[in-house]
């Protein structure tokens, strides 16, 4: 048992302390004039703030208290990111970073650099490319990635995380051919001859590649949690809502917490992924889960259910009320039907789950709002 210590564990002194000492009704009324303390202190014990004020409260100090003089620097409450994919971002720290590329050639050069360091057959994975930021107006496809290597399976996830592009080796290992049908909720991109062009849209299609990519071990998942935590903390982010969690991801979070490797508050949203089952399967998951929204503690808890209802405008997968100007043949689509979305919300309401829905298109928002209404009616009955 930990020995009880009656004093603060940590005290920050000589800081400009920004408080958040307003109530929600005050903020709603337009009052944002929260207190700022010049030459102030913050005292922490067992991970919780126990004192904030001017000067320094000597009664909080003991022999073991760590006192840090911040020398007039600003101290703010920890920031919370209300929707991100922290664990996946941690995994991407290990992949080829493509977000700064300004041309397709720059993307290819970085992938070639990684491939040159890896043995033939080793998967090469890139992250966060965005052709809309490129100055050459080009788009990558399987044949372009083949110029990087035909011996390495390669795939790169777009910045939006709703599209990947893969080379021929990766498509071959995933057994994606001209005859492969589009999976439920996703699209396999094709050229004018009907052959797969390397583009895969939405999770159920992307999973055709990712399921043959060697799944990360629990230790690798825990390392990603630890790595992204250091990065988030460096930006002042101390709490996140982490969407799209699988059972493996949630187990890794639990083990990282137990091992003292979780250094941000994580609110997990478990994912209703069409890549692993249809809606009846997921409705049964909702019914059988013994823990619901709010289960856990201050560091790790269940937040809600996550549904990816549509995609993004750039790829024409966001579900719009009217057809796209740049893709007039489509107005996008939803990954599940409006009635299925309503049934998810009814079940969530019945079994005390919050629901988070990815919606980008205005038509998708119509579907989500109708579903929320159905969930509210279920709660009232």
N, C-alpha and C positions, 0 to 999 in steps of 0.2 A: 504493500500500500504506500502511495506517495505521501511523504511527510508534509503535514500542513504547514504553510508558510503565511503568516499574517500580514505580510507587506506586499507591495507591488513587485512583480517579476521584472518589469521594464518601465522606465519613465523616460519620455522625450521632453526635454526642457528647452527654454529659449526659442520657442517656435511661434510662427504666426498660425494660429489654430482656426481653421474653418469648421464651424459646427453645423449640424443640421438640426437645430433646436426648434423647428416649427412643426406644428401639427398638420395633418393632411387637410383639415378644413381651412386652416390659415393659408396654405399654399393654394388651395382651390379658389380662395377668395382673391388671389392675386398678390398676396404678401410673400415676397421672396427675401425679405430683409433679415436673414439669419445672422446670428452673432459671430463676429470675428474677434478672436482674442489675440491681442498683441503681447509678445513676451509671455506666452502661455506654456502649459504643460499638458501632456496626456499620460495617464498611468494605466498600465495593463497588468492583469493577473489572470492566469489560466486561460489566456487567449481572449479575454474580454476586457473592454475598457471599464475601469472602475473609478476614474477621476479625470476631469477636465477643468482647467481654471487658469487664473493668472498667477504669475510668479512660479512658485514651486511649493507644494504641500509636503512639508518635511515628515509629517506623520505617516506618509505612504512609504517612506524609505527605510529599508533594512539593510543588513550587511550583505545580503545576496542580491539586492536589487541592482539591475543593470541600468545605469543612467547614461543617456546619450544626449549630448549638447548638439542640437541641430543648427545652432548659430543663425537664428533668424529665418531659416527656411520655412516654406509653407508646408503645413500638415493638414491633409484632408482625410475624410472617411474613405475607406476602401471603396473602389468602384465596382459596380455589378454589370456584367454583360448579360442582357436578358435573352439572348438567343445566339448561340454559337455552337461549334462542334469542336470542343477543346481537345478531346482525345484524338480525333482525326487530324486536327491541326498539329498536334504533337507528333503524330506519325509522319506528316508531311515534312516536318523538319529534317527527316532522314532521307527524303526523296530529292530529285533534281528540281531546284527552285526555278520556275520559269516566269514568275510574275513580272520581272523587270525587262523581259524581252520586248524589243520594239519591231522586230522582223521575224519572219519564219526561219530565216537562216540562223539567227541568234539562238532560237529554240533548238534547232537541229545541232548546232555546234555544242551546246551544253549537254544534250543527250549523247552525242558522240564521245564527248570527254568522259562521261560516266561509263559508257559501254567499253571504252578502251581499257578501263581499269578492272573490268569484271570478266570472268571466264565465260566462254560461249555457253548459252543455255540459261544464264542468270537473268532473271527478270530485271528490266530497267523501268522505273516508274518516275514520271514527271508530274509536277503539280503546279496549278494556278496559271496556266497560259491563257491569254485572252487576245484573240485575233483582232478584236475591235480596237485595241491599242496599238496595233502594228501599222507601220507606215507604208508597207508594201502591198496592202490589200489582198494578201494571200491567205489561204486556209490550208491547214495540214490534212493529210489523209493517209491511208495505209501505205500507199506507194512512196510518198515522201518519207515516212518513217522507215520504210525499207532501205532508203539510202543511208540511214544511220547504221542499221545492221539487219541482216536476215538471219543471223545466228542467235541473236538475243530476242526474246519476246519483249516488246515495248508497248506500254500504254501510258498516256498522259491525261490527267484529269483537268478539265477546263476550270477557270477561276470560280465559276458558278457552282461547281460540283454536281451539275445535272447532265454533263456530257463528258465522255472520254473519247479519245482517238487512239486506235491501236494499229500496230503493224501486222503484216501478213503472218508472221510467226505466232503472234499472240492469238490471232483469229483462228489459225490452224489448231493450236492447242485447245482452244475453247470450242472447236468443232463448229464454228460459225461459217456457213456456206451460203450459196445462192438459194438453197432450198430451206434454210432455217427460217421458220416463221417468226414474226415479231412476237416477243413475249407479252403477256398481259400487263398493260400499263407502261410499256416501253416501245421503242422503235429502233430497228437496225437500219442505219443509213446505207443507201445503195447508189451505185453509179447508173449511168444510162443503160447499161446492159443487165441491171438487176443484181450485179455482184456487190457484196458488202464493201463499202468504201472506207471502213475503219471507224466511222462515227457511230456511237451508241448513245441513245438518248434515254435518260431517266434510269432509276435504280434497277428495275427488273432487267433492262437490256445491259446495263453496265455490269451487272452481276454475272452475266454470261462469261465475261472475262475475269472478273475478280474472284469468282469461285474456283478457278483453276490456278490463280496466283496464290502462292503459298501463304496461308492465313497466318497472321502474326501470332506468336506465342503469348501466353499470359505475361511473361517477363517483358516482352517487347511492348505490350500494351501498357504495362506499369511504367516502363521507361518513358513512354510517350507522355503519360500523365505527369511524371516528374519533370520532364523537359519543358513541356508547355507551361507548367506551373511557374517555373523560374522566369519564363518570358512574360507571362501575365503579371506576375508580381512586380517585375521591373517597370511595368506601365501603370502600376497602382490598382490593377484589377485583382480583387480578392474573392470574387464570387461570380459564378456563371450558371446559366441554365444550359445544360449540355444535351442537345437534341440527337435523335436517331441512335439511341443506345440499344445494342443487342444484349442478349443474356451474357455473352462472353465479355462484352465491354463492362457491364454492370458488375460482374464478378471481379474483373480486374480492378475496378474502382474500390471495391470492398477490400481486396487484398492490399492495394496501395495504401489505403487508409490505415489498415491494421499495422502495416510495416512503417508507418510514419513518413510515407513518400507523397502524400497528398497535401499540398500546401495552398489550396484554394478551396472555397466552399463550392461543392458541386451539387446541382439539382438536376437529377437524371430524368430524361423523358424517354420511356421505352418506345420502340419504333414498330409501327405496323407496316412491315416491309412486304410489298407485293412479290418481291423476289423469293421470299421463303414461304409464302402461303397466301391463300385467298382470304376474302373478308370473313366468311364463316369460321375459318381457322383462327383468325385474330380475335373475333368476337369471343370465341371460347377462351383465348388467352386472357382477355379482359375479365371474364367471369371467374376464371380459376386463380388469378393472381391473389395471393393472400395479403400483400401489402398494397396500399393505395396512395394517392397523392398526400404528401405530408409525412409519410412514414420515414423515419430516420432521425438524425440529429442535426445540429447546426453545421456540421462539416459535410455530411453526405446524406441525401434524402431523395425520395421519389418526388418528382414534380408533376408529371402528367404523361399523357399519351401523345405521340407525334404522328401526324399523317401528312405525307407529301401529296397534295391534291392535284397540283399541276406543275409546270416547269418554269421556263424563263422566256422572255420575249426574243432574245437574241437567236435562239434556236427554233423559235416558232412553237414551243411546247407550252407556253403559258396560255391558259384557256380564256379567250377574249370574246366579247359580245359580237365583234365584227372581225372579218378576215384581216390578216396583216397586209400592209402595203408592200413590204419587201418579200412577202411570201403569200401572195393572194390566193393560193390554193388551199390555205388552211387558216383556221382561227385557234389552233391548238386543241388541247384535249385534257380531260381529267383522267387520273390514273385509276380512279374508282368511280362508280356511278353515283349520281345524286342520292338515290335511295340507299346505297351502301353507306354513304357518308352520314345520312340521317340515322341509320341503324348503329353506326359507331357511336354517335353522340347519345343516342338513347341508352345504349349499354353503359357508356361512361357515366352518364347521369345516374343510372340505376345502381352502379357499383362504386360510386363516389370517386370518380377520376376526373381531373381536369383534362381538357383537350387542347392541343396546340396544332394548328393547321398551316402548312405552307401554302399560301395563295399569292399569286402574282397578278393573274389576269382578272379583269372585272367580272367576267362570267364565273370564274372559279370562286370569287368572293361571294357572288350570289348563292352559289351552291353551299358554301360554308355557313353563311348566315341562316339559310333555310335549315341547315342541319343543327345549328345552335338552338334555333327556335324549337325544333323537334326535341332536342335534349331537355330544354327548359320545360316543355309540356310534359315530358316523362317524369321530371322531378316533381311537378305539381300534382301528378296523379297518384 
